[in-house]
Amino acid sequence: MPLVELHLLKCSEVTGADMAIFSVYVVNKAGGLIYQLDHYAPRSETEKTFSFPLDLVLKLHDERVVVAFGQRDSIRVGHAVLSINGIDVNGKYTADGKEVLEYLGNPTNYPVSIRFGRPRLSSNEKLMLASMFHSLFAIGSQLSPELGSSGIEMLETDTFKLHCFQTLTGIKFVVLADPRQAGIESLLRKIYEIYSDFALKNPFYSLEMPIRCELFDQNLKLALEVAEKAGPFGPGS
Amino acid sequence: MSCPKHRQIELFVLTYGALVAQLCKDYEKDEDVNKHLDRMGYDIGIRLVEDFLARSAVRKCRSYSETVDVIAQVAFKMYLGVTPSVSCSNTTENEFFLMLDKNPLVDFVEELPAGRCSLCYCNLLCGVIRGALEMVHLAAEVTFVQDRLKGDDVTEIGITFSKKLEDKKHKRQK
């Protein structure tokens, strides 16, 4: 059966690699996430109409339906199914209760329009990851052959670098950035200053609680932009 | 005399004076006023410590005496513009004293009013130091051991460190 494709590219791809700082996390002393900001480029999403059989291999991973194989056009391996026929997908079920894999396995449901995109971390997942990182950070310092070592300060992968700064009071500031982005150390110090100004000096902000201060948001975003503009050579000083 | 900074200190001193005066109106007993000043200071100290650490970039202190030195020479200088002198107790190991030669908070206070002889006018400072130390996992008792306003020769803040709040590491090493 010939494949019928209709390219409905709903792509909001950002050209240029300026968005080099991906996200900021602030973790309190108990390991709870009190602030999170995603700063990266708007994600690319692709919507296409398919006919049976689907030439992409889909599988369930981490409670989501993701593309395991069959990458083509702008649908990449790892992209999740975001909606089917315009109805949003939550995990492995659509919003109207159908199980995704079962639905897509049935030829009578075709042709079907599926939107794929990079899956976004839910806020619960972020909370969990933050507390996990908090534990790993502590393990890092305990594994050290030297006494009084710090915890994990940097975690490097092929696509990003995670920088962590723990204050003497136990708060952690975590920044995920492009591996080539420099000046993150001073950015972390700057975020500490912004925290001490706009979160702590706000008399109605309770310590260790989620930060919901408008001024903190604004100033943090400003600081990120300044750091990004400086590029791979760090802020000129 | 850098004018804007001077005016800011004036406002702060006046505000502090108004605060103590109001507390004296609200509470009859000196202990209550002292307690509330200490409590307020504590709430300030737990926040101020982050501002201090963020801006002064001091390294982690490895001993009590290093900590007290930092408080006297960096923190007091930063926030009150004065540098108290540090001394250590002969008898108790973890007891230190900060002798305040100048104290902007009491510049305009002549003497304590009648019937208020146990009022620790600057008790807020004790609370601030206590709160700040607690946030870096150091438990301490901070009080005025001598006070010029009460008739002593000098004004001295005593800092007595109790065992570190984070005791887990010590237990393992035993």
Interface residues (C-beta under 8 A of the other chain):
Chain A: T167 L168 T169 G170 I171 R189 Y192 E193 Y195 S196 D197 L200 K201 L207
Chain B: I46 R47 V49 E50 D51 L53 A54 R55 A57 K60 M135 V136 H137
